[in-house]
Every structure is written in structure tokens, then in C-alpha cells.
Amino acid sequence: MGGGTDIALDAADMILMRSDLLLLPAAIRLSRKTLTIIRQNLFWAFLYNLVALPVAMAGALHPILSASAMVVSSLCVVGNSMRLKER
């Protein structure tokens, strides 16, 4: 199944690298979990930008504190994405 033509590989939404169709449910669960985490990360980034950027632009936040908040936001997104490695 992993030996399809290049066009089929480019057009496919999912590619099975082994001939075991019993792996398909696990692949679908992983893709659903991935989409859930992507949505959570987008929500977190949007919330951060919605709250922190106007406060920083108004000068109410020291630039070092703004940079630190951005680092924390990025670490939260990366940490949330690391949950995909859990089995």
C-alpha cells in the first residue's frame, strides 16, 4: 500500500506505509486528536494576541514582560502539541 504512484501519494489524505489495514483505526484516531490539538493551539494563540498585544501596544506592559509572555505562550503551544506523542 505504501508503493503507490507519486500522483496517488500526492493526492491522498492519508498514506499507509504498511499493508496492515488494522492500523487504519489508530491512524484515524491520531488524525482526529491532531486536529483537536491544532484547534486548541490556534485558540490559545488567538487569545494571547487578543489580550496581550493591545496591552503591550498601550504601553501598560514592559517589553521584557511582553517577550516573556510570548515565550510562555509558545511553550504552552509546544507543550500541548507534545501530547500527541502520548500513547
N, C-alpha and C positions, 0 to 999 in steps of 0.2 A: 504494500500500500504506500510505502514511502518512495517508491520508484516511479511516480507519475511523471508526465512530461512537464517541462518548465512552464508552459502556459497553464496547465491544470494546477500546478503548485502556486502560481501567482494569483489565480482566480479563486482559490479555495479559502474559506474562512478558517478552516482547521485542517491540519495535516497530521495523520497518524504515522509515526515513524516506525511502528512495528505492526505486524499483521494480526495483532490480538485485538479483536473488536470488544473484548470485555473491558478494555481500558477506556472506552468511549464514555461511559457514565462519569468516571473520575475526571476526564477532560472537560466535560460539560459542567461539572460542579466547580472545577477550578476556574473556568471562564466566567461563571456567574459570580464567584467570590471576587475575582479580579475586577469585574465591572462594579461591584458594590464598593470595593475599596477605592477605585478611581473616583466614584461619585463622592465618597466621604472626603477624599483628598481635595477635590475641587471645592466642596463646601467649606472646608477648613481654610483653604487659600482665599476664597471669596470673602469669607467672614473676616479674616485678618486684614485684607485690603480694604474692606468696607469700614472697619473700625480704626485700625492703626494708622493708615495713610492720612486721612483727614486730620487726625490728632497731631501727627508729625508735621504736616504742612502748616498747621495753625501755630506751630512753634511751642506747643504745650509739652512736647516730648524731646528730651535731649537726643541729639543724633546718635550717641553711643547706645542709648537705651532703645532707640528705634532699630539700630542694627542688631542689637541683641535679640529683640523681639522677632526680627526677621529670621535670625538663626534658629530660634526656638520653634518658629512656625515651620521652617524647613525640616528640622529634626522630627517634629510631630508627623509630618507627611511621610518622611522616610521610615520612621518607626511604624507607622500604620501600614505602609507597604510591605514591611518585613513580615507582617502576619501571614502573607501568602506562603512563606516557607514552612509554616507550621503544618504538621500532618496529623 
